[in-house]
């Protein structure tokens, strides 16, 4: 377990700016969302930039965004571990009234020595 002894300052970027992810890559970020009541939440999400996704036929029925012959995806996605398939990557789903207001690299969560 990691014990953090110093406070960590995280500089969130505006949701209007895109994360610096190279084409064909994906990277995990901390995303901040807000709803109409002003409540804010943060969680990990992946940003994909023209990242190739493939799917087996059973998943295709559940996720129409992915074709069996592969397709490239760009945007915010959930990335969940899956023992059978390795990972399930699907478009980030926000509840009604919720919107992304900022993001920060996960590397900024790690305190510098």
NURODREN-66258 format. One record per residue: chain; x negated, y, z negated of N, C-alpha, C in turn. Coordinates in Angstrom, 1 decimal, decimal comma, padded with zeros to 4 digits, always signed. Each point is the difference from the previous one (the first is absolute). Example, Ala and Ser with C-alpha at 12.3 -4.5 7.8 and 13.67 -1.06 7.14 Angstrom:
<atom chain="A" n_c1="-013,2" n_c2="-005,7" n_c3="-007,8" ca_c1="+000,9" ca_c2="+001,2" ca_c3="+000,0" c_c1="-000,9" c_c2="+001,2" c_c3="+000,0"/>
<atom chain="A" n_c1="+000,4" n_c2="+001,1" n_c3="+000,7" ca_c1="-000,9" ca_c2="+001,1" ca_c3="+000,0" c_c1="+000,8" c_c2="+001,1" c_c3="-000,8"/>
***
This chain:
<atom chain="A" n_c1="-000,8" n_c2="-001,2" n_c3="+000,0" ca_c1="+000,8" ca_c2="+001,2" ca_c3="+000,0" c_c1="-000,9" c_c2="+001,2" c_c3="+000,0"/>
<atom chain="A" n_c1="+000,4" n_c2="+001,0" n_c3="+000,8" ca_c1="-000,8" ca_c2="+001,3" ca_c3="+000,1" c_c1="+000,6" c_c2="+000,9" c_c3="-001,1"/>
<atom chain="A" n_c1="-000,9" n_c2="+000,5" n_c3="-000,8" ca_c1="+000,3" ca_c2="+001,0" ca_c3="-001,0" c_c1="-000,5" c_c2="+001,4" c_c3="+000,6"/>
<atom chain="A" n_c1="+000,9" n_c2="+000,9" n_c3="+000,1" ca_c1="-000,3" ca_c2="+001,3" ca_c3="+000,5" c_c1="-000,2" c_c2="+000,9" c_c3="-001,2"/>
<atom chain="A" n_c1="-001,3" n_c2="+000,6" n_c3="-000,1" ca_c1="-000,3" ca_c2="+000,8" ca_c3="-001,1" c_c1="+000,0" c_c2="+001,5" c_c3="+000,3"/>
<atom chain="A" n_c1="+000,0" n_c2="+000,3" n_c3="+001,3" ca_c1="+000,1" ca_c2="+001,4" ca_c3="+000,4" c_c1="+001,2" c_c2="+000,2" c_c3="+000,8"/>
<atom chain="A" n_c1="+000,6" n_c2="+001,2" n_c3="-000,1" ca_c1="+001,2" ca_c2="+000,3" ca_c3="+000,9" c_c1="-000,4" c_c2="+000,0" c_c3="+001,4"/>
<atom chain="A" n_c1="+000,9" n_c2="-000,4" n_c3="+000,9" ca_c1="-000,2" ca_c2="+000,0" ca_c3="+001,4" c_c1="+000,9" c_c2="+001,1" c_c3="+000,6"/>
<atom chain="A" n_c1="-000,6" n_c2="+000,8" n_c3="+000,8" ca_c1="+000,7" ca_c2="+001,1" ca_c3="+000,7" c_c1="+000,3" c_c2="-000,5" c_c3="+001,5"/>
<atom chain="A" n_c1="+001,2" n_c2="-000,1" n_c3="+000,3" ca_c1="+000,4" ca_c2="-000,5" ca_c3="+001,4" c_c1="+000,5" c_c2="+001,2" c_c3="+000,8"/>
<atom chain="A" n_c1="-000,6" n_c2="+000,2" n_c3="+001,2" ca_c1="+000,4" ca_c2="+001,1" ca_c3="+000,8" c_c1="+001,0" c_c2="-000,6" c_c3="+001,1"/>
<atom chain="A" n_c1="+001,2" n_c2="+000,2" n_c3="-000,2" ca_c1="+001,0" ca_c2="-000,5" ca_c3="+001,0" c_c1="+000,1" c_c2="+000,9" c_c3="+001,2"/>
<atom chain="A" n_c1="+000,1" n_c2="-000,7" n_c3="+001,2" ca_c1="+000,1" ca_c2="+000,8" ca_c3="+001,2" c_c1="+001,5" c_c2="+000,1" c_c3="+000,3"/>
<atom chain="A" n_c1="+000,3" n_c2="+001,0" n_c3="+000,8" ca_c1="+001,4" ca_c2="+000,2" ca_c3="+000,4" c_c1="+000,5" c_c2="-001,1" c_c3="+000,9"/>
<atom chain="A" n_c1="+001,2" n_c2="-000,4" n_c3="-000,1" ca_c1="+000,6" ca_c2="-001,0" ca_c3="+000,9" c_c1="+000,0" c_c2="+000,5" c_c3="+001,5"/>
<atom chain="A" n_c1="-000,2" n_c2="+001,3" n_c3="+000,2" ca_c1="-000,1" ca_c2="+000,5" ca_c3="+001,3" c_c1="-001,3" c_c2="-000,3" c_c3="+000,7"/>
<atom chain="A" n_c1="-001,0" n_c2="-000,5" n_c3="-000,7" ca_c1="-001,3" ca_c2="-000,4" ca_c3="+000,6" c_c1="-000,1" c_c2="-001,5" c_c3="+000,0"/>
<atom chain="A" n_c1="-000,6" n_c2="-000,5" n_c3="+001,1" ca_c1="-000,1" ca_c2="-001,4" ca_c3="+000,1" c_c1="-001,3" c_c2="-000,5" c_c3="-000,6"/>
<atom chain="A" n_c1="+000,0" n_c2="-001,2" n_c3="-000,6" ca_c1="-001,2" ca_c2="-000,5" ca_c3="-000,6" c_c1="-001,0" c_c2="-000,3" c_c3="+001,1"/>
<atom chain="A" n_c1="-001,3" n_c2="+000,1" n_c3="-000,4" ca_c1="-001,1" ca_c2="-000,2" ca_c3="+001,0" c_c1="-000,3" c_c2="-001,5" c_c3="+000,2"/>
<atom chain="A" n_c1="+000,9" n_c2="-000,7" n_c3="+000,7" ca_c1="-000,2" ca_c2="-001,4" ca_c3="+000,2" c_c1="-000,3" c_c2="-000,2" c_c3="+001,5"/>
<atom chain="A" n_c1="-001,1" n_c2="-000,7" n_c3="+000,2" ca_c1="-000,4" ca_c2="-000,2" ca_c3="+001,4" c_c1="+001,0" c_c2="-000,8" c_c3="+000,8"/>
<atom chain="A" n_c1="+000,1" n_c2="+000,2" n_c3="+001,3" ca_c1="+000,9" ca_c2="-000,8" ca_c3="+000,8" c_c1="-000,3" c_c2="-001,5" c_c3="-000,1"/>
<atom chain="A" n_c1="+001,0" n_c2="-000,8" n_c3="-000,1" ca_c1="-000,1" ca_c2="-001,4" ca_c3="-000,2" c_c1="-000,3" c_c2="-000,5" c_c3="-001,4"/>
<atom chain="A" n_c1="+000,1" n_c2="+001,0" n_c3="-001,0" ca_c1="-000,3" ca_c2="-000,4" ca_c3="-001,4" c_c1="+001,2" c_c2="+000,3" c_c3="-000,8"/>
<atom chain="A" n_c1="-000,1" n_c2="-000,5" n_c3="-001,3" ca_c1="+001,0" ca_c2="+000,4" ca_c3="-001,0" c_c1="-000,8" c_c2="+000,2" c_c3="-001,3"/>
<atom chain="A" n_c1="+000,6" n_c2="+000,9" n_c3="-000,9" ca_c1="-000,7" ca_c2="+000,3" ca_c3="-001,2" c_c1="+001,1" c_c2="+000,2" c_c3="-001,1"/>
<atom chain="A" n_c1="-000,3" n_c2="-000,3" n_c3="-001,2" ca_c1="+001,0" ca_c2="+000,2" ca_c3="-001,1" c_c1="-000,2" c_c2="+001,3" c_c3="-000,7"/>
<atom chain="A" n_c1="+001,1" n_c2="+000,7" n_c3="-000,3" ca_c1="+000,0" ca_c2="+001,3" ca_c3="-000,6" c_c1="+001,0" c_c2="+000,0" c_c3="-001,2"/>
<atom chain="A" n_c1="-000,1" n_c2="+001,0" n_c3="-000,8" ca_c1="+001,0" ca_c2="+000,3" ca_c3="-001,0" c_c1="+000,9" c_c2="+001,0" c_c3="+000,6"/>
<atom chain="A" n_c1="+001,3" n_c2="-000,3" n_c3="+000,0" ca_c1="+001,0" ca_c2="+000,8" ca_c3="+000,6" c_c1="+000,9" c_c2="+000,6" c_c3="-001,1"/>
<atom chain="A" n_c1="+000,3" n_c2="+001,3" n_c3="+000,1" ca_c1="+000,9" ca_c2="+000,6" ca_c3="-000,9" c_c1="+001,3" c_c2="+000,3" c_c3="+000,7"/>
<atom chain="A" n_c1="+001,1" n_c2="-000,4" n_c3="-000,6" ca_c1="+001,3" ca_c2="+000,3" ca_c3="+000,6" c_c1="+000,8" c_c2="+000,9" c_c3="-001,0"/>
<atom chain="A" n_c1="+001,0" n_c2="+000,7" n_c3="+000,5" ca_c1="+000,9" ca_c2="+000,8" ca_c3="-000,8" c_c1="+001,4" c_c2="-000,2" c_c3="+000,5"/>
<atom chain="A" n_c1="+001,0" n_c2="+000,1" n_c3="-000,9" ca_c1="+001,4" ca_c2="-000,1" ca_c3="+000,5" c_c1="+000,7" c_c2="+001,4" c_c3="-000,2"/>
<atom chain="A" n_c1="+001,2" n_c2="+000,0" n_c3="+000,3" ca_c1="+000,8" ca_c2="+001,3" ca_c3="-000,1" c_c1="+000,1" c_c2="+000,5" c_c3="-001,4"/>
<atom chain="A" n_c1="-000,1" n_c2="-000,9" n_c3="-001,0" ca_c1="+000,1" ca_c2="+000,4" ca_c3="-001,4" c_c1="-001,4" c_c2="+000,5" c_c3="-000,5"/>
<atom chain="A" n_c1="-001,0" n_c2="+000,0" n_c3="+000,8" ca_c1="-001,3" ca_c2="+000,4" ca_c3="-000,4" c_c1="-000,9" c_c2="-001,0" c_c3="-000,7"/>
<atom chain="A" n_c1="+000,5" n_c2="-001,3" n_c3="-000,1" ca_c1="-000,7" ca_c2="-001,0" ca_c3="-000,6" c_c1="-001,1" c_c2="-000,4" c_c3="+001,0"/>
<atom chain="A" n_c1="-001,2" n_c2="-000,3" n_c3="-000,6" ca_c1="-001,2" ca_c2="-000,4" ca_c3="+000,9" c_c1="-000,5" c_c2="-001,3" c_c3="-000,5"/>
<atom chain="A" n_c1="-000,4" n_c2="-000,8" n_c3="+001,0" ca_c1="-000,5" ca_c2="-001,3" ca_c3="-000,2" c_c1="-001,3" c_c2="-000,2" c_c3="+000,8"/>
<atom chain="A" n_c1="-000,9" n_c2="-000,8" n_c3="-000,4" ca_c1="-001,2" ca_c2="-000,3" ca_c3="+000,8" c_c1="-000,2" c_c2="-001,5" c_c3="+000,0"/>
<atom chain="A" n_c1="-000,5" n_c2="-000,5" n_c3="+001,1" ca_c1="-000,3" ca_c2="-001,4" ca_c3="+000,2" c_c1="-000,9" c_c2="-000,2" c_c3="+001,2"/>
<atom chain="A" n_c1="-000,6" n_c2="-001,2" n_c3="+000,1" ca_c1="-000,9" ca_c2="-000,3" ca_c3="+001,1" c_c1="+000,8" c_c2="-000,3" c_c3="+001,3"/>
<atom chain="A" n_c1="-000,5" n_c2="+000,5" n_c3="+001,1" ca_c1="+000,6" ca_c2="-000,3" ca_c3="+001,3" c_c1="-001,1" c_c2="+000,0" c_c3="+001,0"/>
<atom chain="A" n_c1="+000,2" n_c2="-000,8" n_c3="+001,1" ca_c1="-001,1" ca_c2="+000,0" ca_c3="+001,0" c_c1="+000,4" c_c2="+001,0" c_c3="+001,2"/>
<atom chain="A" n_c1="-001,0" n_c2="+000,6" n_c3="+000,5" ca_c1="+000,2" ca_c2="+000,8" ca_c3="+001,2" c_c1="-000,6" c_c2="-000,7" c_c3="+001,2"/>
<atom chain="A" n_c1="+000,7" n_c2="-000,4" n_c3="+001,0" ca_c1="-000,5" ca_c2="-000,7" ca_c3="+001,2" c_c1="-000,1" c_c2="+001,0" c_c3="+001,1"/>
<atom chain="A" n_c1="-001,1" n_c2="+000,0" n_c3="+000,7" ca_c1="-000,2" ca_c2="+000,8" ca_c3="+001,2" c_c1="-000,2" c_c2="-000,9" c_c3="+001,2"/>
<atom chain="A" n_c1="+001,0" n_c2="-000,1" n_c3="+000,8" ca_c1="-000,1" ca_c2="-000,8" ca_c3="+001,2" c_c1="-000,5" c_c2="-001,4" c_c3="-000,3"/>
<atom chain="A" n_c1="+000,5" n_c2="-000,6" n_c3="-001,2" ca_c1="-000,5" ca_c2="-001,3" ca_c3="-000,5" c_c1="+000,8" c_c2="-001,1" c_c3="+000,6"/>
<atom chain="A" n_c1="-000,7" n_c2="-001,0" n_c3="+000,6" ca_c1="+000,8" ca_c2="-001,1" ca_c3="+000,6" c_c1="+000,6" c_c2="-000,9" c_c3="-001,0"/>
<atom chain="A" n_c1="+001,3" n_c2="-000,3" n_c3="+000,2" ca_c1="+000,8" ca_c2="-000,9" ca_c3="-000,9" c_c1="+000,5" c_c2="-001,2" c_c3="+000,9"/>
<atom chain="A" n_c1="+000,0" n_c2="-001,1" n_c3="-000,6" ca_c1="+000,6" ca_c2="-001,2" ca_c3="+000,6" c_c1="+000,9" c_c2="-000,7" c_c3="-000,9"/>
<atom chain="A" n_c1="+000,9" n_c2="-000,8" n_c3="+000,5" ca_c1="+001,0" ca_c2="-000,6" ca_c3="-000,9" c_c1="+000,3" c_c2="-001,4" c_c3="+000,5"/>
<atom chain="A" n_c1="+000,4" n_c2="-000,9" n_c3="-000,9" ca_c1="+000,5" ca_c2="-001,3" ca_c3="+000,3" c_c1="+001,5" c_c2="+000,2" c_c3="+000,2"/>
<atom chain="A" n_c1="+000,7" n_c2="-000,8" n_c3="+000,8" ca_c1="+001,4" ca_c2="+000,1" ca_c3="+000,3" c_c1="+000,9" c_c2="+000,2" c_c3="-001,2"/>
<atom chain="A" n_c1="-000,2" n_c2="-000,8" n_c3="-001,1" ca_c1="+000,9" ca_c2="+000,2" ca_c3="-001,2" c_c1="+000,0" c_c2="+001,5" c_c3="-000,5"/>
<atom chain="A" n_c1="-001,2" n_c2="+000,6" n_c3="+000,0" ca_c1="-000,1" ca_c2="+001,4" ca_c3="-000,5" c_c1="+000,7" c_c2="+001,0" c_c3="+001,0"/>
<atom chain="A" n_c1="+000,0" n_c2="-000,4" n_c3="+001,3" ca_c1="+000,5" ca_c2="+000,9" ca_c3="+001,0" c_c1="+001,5" c_c2="+000,3" c_c3="-000,3"/>
<atom chain="A" n_c1="+000,7" n_c2="-001,0" n_c3="-000,5" ca_c1="+001,4" ca_c2="+000,2" ca_c3="-000,3" c_c1="+000,2" c_c2="+001,0" c_c3="-001,1"/>
<atom chain="A" n_c1="-000,9" n_c2="+000,1" n_c3="-000,9" ca_c1="+000,1" ca_c2="+000,9" ca_c3="-001,2" c_c1="-000,6" c_c2="+001,4" c_c3="+000,3"/>
<atom chain="A" n_c1="-001,0" n_c2="+000,1" n_c3="+001,0" ca_c1="-000,7" ca_c2="+001,2" ca_c3="+000,3" c_c1="+000,0" c_c2="+000,3" c_c3="+001,5"/>
<atom chain="A" n_c1="+001,0" n_c2="+000,7" n_c3="+000,5" ca_c1="+000,1" ca_c2="+000,3" ca_c3="+001,4" c_c1="-001,1" c_c2="+000,9" c_c3="+000,5"/>
<atom chain="A" n_c1="-000,9" n_c2="+000,6" n_c3="-000,9" ca_c1="-001,0" ca_c2="+000,9" ca_c3="+000,4" c_c1="-001,2" c_c2="-000,7" c_c3="+000,6"/>
<atom chain="A" n_c1="-000,1" n_c2="-001,3" n_c3="-000,2" ca_c1="-001,2" ca_c2="-000,8" ca_c3="+000,3" c_c1="+000,4" c_c2="-001,1" c_c3="+001,1"/>
<atom chain="A" n_c1="-000,7" n_c2="+000,0" n_c3="+001,1" ca_c1="+000,3" ca_c2="-001,0" ca_c3="+001,0" c_c1="-001,0" c_c2="-001,2" c_c3="-000,1"/>
<atom chain="A" n_c1="+000,4" n_c2="-001,1" n_c3="+000,5" ca_c1="-000,8" ca_c2="-001,2" ca_c3="+000,0" c_c1="-001,3" c_c2="+000,1" c_c3="+000,7"/>
<atom chain="A" n_c1="+000,0" n_c2="+000,8" n_c3="+001,1" ca_c1="-001,2" ca_c2="+000,2" ca_c3="+000,8" c_c1="-000,8" c_c2="+001,2" c_c3="-000,5"/>
<atom chain="A" n_c1="+000,3" n_c2="+000,5" n_c3="-001,2" ca_c1="-000,8" ca_c2="+001,1" ca_c3="-000,6" c_c1="+000,5" c_c2="+001,3" c_c3="+000,4"/>
<atom chain="A" n_c1="-000,2" n_c2="+001,0" n_c3="-000,8" ca_c1="+000,2" ca_c2="+001,4" ca_c3="+000,3" c_c1="-000,8" c_c2="+000,8" c_c3="-001,0"/>
<atom chain="A" n_c1="-000,3" n_c2="+001,2" n_c3="+000,4" ca_c1="-000,8" ca_c2="+000,9" ca_c3="-000,8" c_c1="+000,9" c_c2="+000,9" c_c3="-000,8"/>
<atom chain="A" n_c1="-000,3" n_c2="+000,2" n_c3="-001,3" ca_c1="+000,8" ca_c2="+000,8" ca_c3="-000,9" c_c1="-000,8" c_c2="+001,2" c_c3="-000,6"/>
<atom chain="A" n_c1="+000,7" n_c2="+001,1" n_c3="-000,1" ca_c1="-000,5" ca_c2="+001,2" ca_c3="-000,7" c_c1="+001,0" c_c2="+000,5" c_c3="-001,0"/>
<atom chain="A" n_c1="-000,5" n_c2="+000,3" n_c3="-001,2" ca_c1="+000,8" ca_c2="+000,6" ca_c3="-001,0" c_c1="-000,2" c_c2="-000,7" c_c3="-001,4"/>
<atom chain="A" n_c1="+000,9" n_c2="+000,3" n_c3="-000,9" ca_c1="-000,1" ca_c2="-000,5" ca_c3="-001,4" c_c1="+000,7" c_c2="-001,3" c_c3="+000,0"/>
<atom chain="A" n_c1="-000,7" n_c2="-001,0" n_c3="-000,7" ca_c1="+000,5" ca_c2="-001,4" ca_c3="-000,1" c_c1="-000,2" c_c2="-000,5" c_c3="-001,4"/>
<atom chain="A" n_c1="+000,9" n_c2="-001,0" n_c3="-000,3" ca_c1="-000,2" ca_c2="-000,8" ca_c3="-001,2" c_c1="-000,9" c_c2="-001,2" c_c3="+000,4"/>
<atom chain="A" n_c1="-000,9" n_c2="-000,4" n_c3="-000,9" ca_c1="-000,9" ca_c2="-001,2" ca_c3="+000,3" c_c1="+000,1" c_c2="-000,9" c_c3="-001,2"/>
<atom chain="A" n_c1="+000,8" n_c2="-001,1" n_c3="+000,2" ca_c1="+000,2" ca_c2="-000,9" ca_c3="-001,2" c_c1="-000,7" c_c2="-001,3" c_c3="+000,3"/>
<atom chain="A" n_c1="-000,8" n_c2="-000,5" n_c3="-001,0" ca_c1="-000,6" ca_c2="-001,3" ca_c3="+000,2" c_c1="+001,0" c_c2="-001,1" c_c3="+000,2"/>
<atom chain="A" n_c1="-000,3" n_c2="-001,0" n_c3="+000,8" ca_c1="+000,9" ca_c2="-001,1" ca_c3="+000,2" c_c1="-000,8" c_c2="-001,3" c_c3="+000,2"/>
<atom chain="A" n_c1="+000,2" n_c2="-001,0" n_c3="-000,9" ca_c1="-000,9" ca_c2="-001,2" ca_c3="+000,0" c_c1="+000,1" c_c2="-000,7" c_c3="+001,4"/>
<atom chain="A" n_c1="+001,2" n_c2="+000,0" n_c3="+000,6" ca_c1="+000,2" ca_c2="-000,8" ca_c3="+001,2" c_c1="-000,6" c_c2="+000,7" c_c3="+001,2"/>
<atom chain="A" n_c1="+000,2" n_c2="+001,4" n_c3="+000,1" ca_c1="-000,4" ca_c2="+000,7" ca_c3="+001,2" c_c1="-001,2" c_c2="+000,9" c_c3="-000,2"/>
<atom chain="A" n_c1="-000,6" n_c2="+000,1" n_c3="-001,2" ca_c1="-001,1" ca_c2="+000,9" ca_c3="-000,3" c_c1="+000,5" c_c2="+001,3" c_c3="-000,5"/>
<atom chain="A" n_c1="+000,9" n_c2="+000,7" n_c3="+000,8" ca_c1="+000,5" ca_c2="+001,3" ca_c3="-000,4" c_c1="+001,3" c_c2="+000,3" c_c3="+000,8"/>
<atom chain="A" n_c1="+000,9" n_c2="+000,7" n_c3="-000,6" ca_c1="+001,1" ca_c2="+000,5" ca_c3="+000,7" c_c1="-000,1" c_c2="+001,5" c_c3="+000,0"/>
<atom chain="A" n_c1="+000,0" n_c2="+000,6" n_c3="+001,2" ca_c1="-000,1" ca_c2="+001,4" ca_c3="+000,2" c_c1="+001,2" c_c2="+000,5" c_c3="+000,6"/>
<atom chain="A" n_c1="+000,7" n_c2="+000,9" n_c3="-000,6" ca_c1="+001,3" ca_c2="+000,5" ca_c3="+000,5" c_c1="+000,1" c_c2="+001,5" c_c3="-000,2"/>
<atom chain="A" n_c1="+000,7" n_c2="+000,7" n_c3="+000,9" ca_c1="+000,1" ca_c2="+001,5" ca_c3="-000,2" c_c1="+000,5" c_c2="+000,3" c_c3="-001,4"/>
<atom chain="A" n_c1="-000,6" n_c2="+001,1" n_c3="-000,5" ca_c1="+000,3" ca_c2="+000,5" ca_c3="-001,3" c_c1="+001,5" c_c2="+000,4" c_c3="-000,1"/>
<atom chain="A" n_c1="+000,7" n_c2="-000,5" n_c3="-000,9" ca_c1="+001,5" ca_c2="+000,4" ca_c3="-000,1" c_c1="+000,1" c_c2="+000,8" c_c3="-001,3"/>
<atom chain="A" n_c1="+000,5" n_c2="+001,2" n_c3="+000,2" ca_c1="+000,3" ca_c2="+000,9" ca_c3="-001,1" c_c1="+001,5" c_c2="+000,1" c_c3="-000,2"/>
<atom chain="A" n_c1="+000,4" n_c2="+000,2" n_c3="-001,2" ca_c1="+001,5" ca_c2="+000,1" ca_c3="-000,3" c_c1="+000,5" c_c2="+001,3" c_c3="+000,6"/>
<atom chain="A" n_c1="+001,3" n_c2="+000,1" n_c3="+000,2" ca_c1="+000,6" ca_c2="+001,2" ca_c3="+000,5" c_c1="-000,4" c_c2="+001,2" c_c3="-000,9"/>
<atom chain="A" n_c1="-000,4" n_c2="+001,1" n_c3="+000,6" ca_c1="-000,3" ca_c2="+001,2" ca_c3="-000,7" c_c1="-001,5" c_c2="+000,0" c_c3="-000,4"/>
<atom chain="A" n_c1="-000,7" n_c2="-001,1" n_c3="+000,1" ca_c1="-001,4" ca_c2="+000,0" ca_c3="-000,4" c_c1="-000,9" c_c2="+000,3" c_c3="+001,3"/>
<atom chain="A" n_c1="-001,1" n_c2="+000,7" n_c3="-000,3" ca_c1="-000,9" ca_c2="+000,4" ca_c3="+001,1" c_c1="-001,4" c_c2="+000,0" c_c3="-000,5"/>
<atom chain="A" n_c1="-000,9" n_c2="-000,3" n_c3="+000,9" ca_c1="-001,5" ca_c2="+000,1" ca_c3="-000,3" c_c1="-000,4" c_c2="+001,4" c_c3="-000,1"/>
<atom chain="A" n_c1="-000,6" n_c2="+000,4" n_c3="-001,1" ca_c1="-000,5" ca_c2="+001,4" ca_c3="-000,1" c_c1="-001,5" c_c2="+000,1" c_c3="-000,1"/>
<atom chain="A" n_c1="-000,7" n_c2="-001,1" n_c3="-000,2" ca_c1="-001,4" ca_c2="+000,1" ca_c3="+000,0" c_c1="-000,7" c_c2="-001,4" c_c3="+000,0"/>
<atom chain="A" n_c1="-001,3" n_c2="+000,0" n_c3="+000,2" ca_c1="-000,7" ca_c2="-001,3" ca_c3="-000,1" c_c1="-001,5" c_c2="+000,3" c_c3="-000,4"/>
<atom chain="A" n_c1="-000,6" n_c2="-001,0" n_c3="-000,5" ca_c1="-001,4" ca_c2="+000,1" ca_c3="-000,4" c_c1="-000,7" c_c2="-001,3" c_c3="+000,2"/>
<atom chain="A" n_c1="-001,3" n_c2="+000,0" n_c3="+000,4" ca_c1="-000,7" ca_c2="-001,2" ca_c3="+000,2" c_c1="-000,2" c_c2="-000,8" c_c3="-001,3"/>
<atom chain="A" n_c1="+000,1" n_c2="-001,3" n_c3="+000,0" ca_c1="-000,1" ca_c2="-000,8" ca_c3="-001,2" c_c1="-001,4" c_c2="+000,2" c_c3="-000,6"/>
<atom chain="A" n_c1="-001,0" n_c2="+000,3" n_c3="+000,8" ca_c1="-001,4" ca_c2="+000,2" ca_c3="-000,5" c_c1="+000,0" c_c2="+001,1" c_c3="-001,0"/>
<atom chain="A" n_c1="+000,9" n_c2="+001,0" n_c3="+000,1" ca_c1="+000,0" ca_c2="+001,1" ca_c3="-001,0" c_c1="+000,5" c_c2="-000,4" c_c3="-001,3"/>
<atom chain="A" n_c1="+000,6" n_c2="-001,2" n_c3="-000,1" ca_c1="+000,5" ca_c2="-000,5" ca_c3="-001,3" c_c1="-001,1" c_c2="-000,5" c_c3="-000,9"/>
<atom chain="A" n_c1="-001,2" n_c2="-000,3" n_c3="+000,7" ca_c1="-001,1" ca_c2="-000,6" ca_c3="-000,7" c_c1="-000,9" c_c2="+001,1" c_c3="-000,6"/>
<atom chain="A" n_c1="-000,2" n_c2="+000,1" n_c3="-001,3" ca_c1="-000,8" ca_c2="+001,1" ca_c3="-000,5" c_c1="-001,5" c_c2="-000,1" c_c3="+000,5"/>
<atom chain="A" n_c1="-000,6" n_c2="+001,1" n_c3="+000,2" ca_c1="-001,4" ca_c2="+000,1" ca_c3="+000,4" c_c1="-000,8" c_c2="-000,2" c_c3="-001,3"/>
<atom chain="A" n_c1="-001,1" n_c2="-000,7" n_c3="+000,1" ca_c1="-000,9" ca_c2="-000,2" ca_c3="-001,2" c_c1="-000,6" c_c2="+001,4" c_c3="-000,4"/>
***
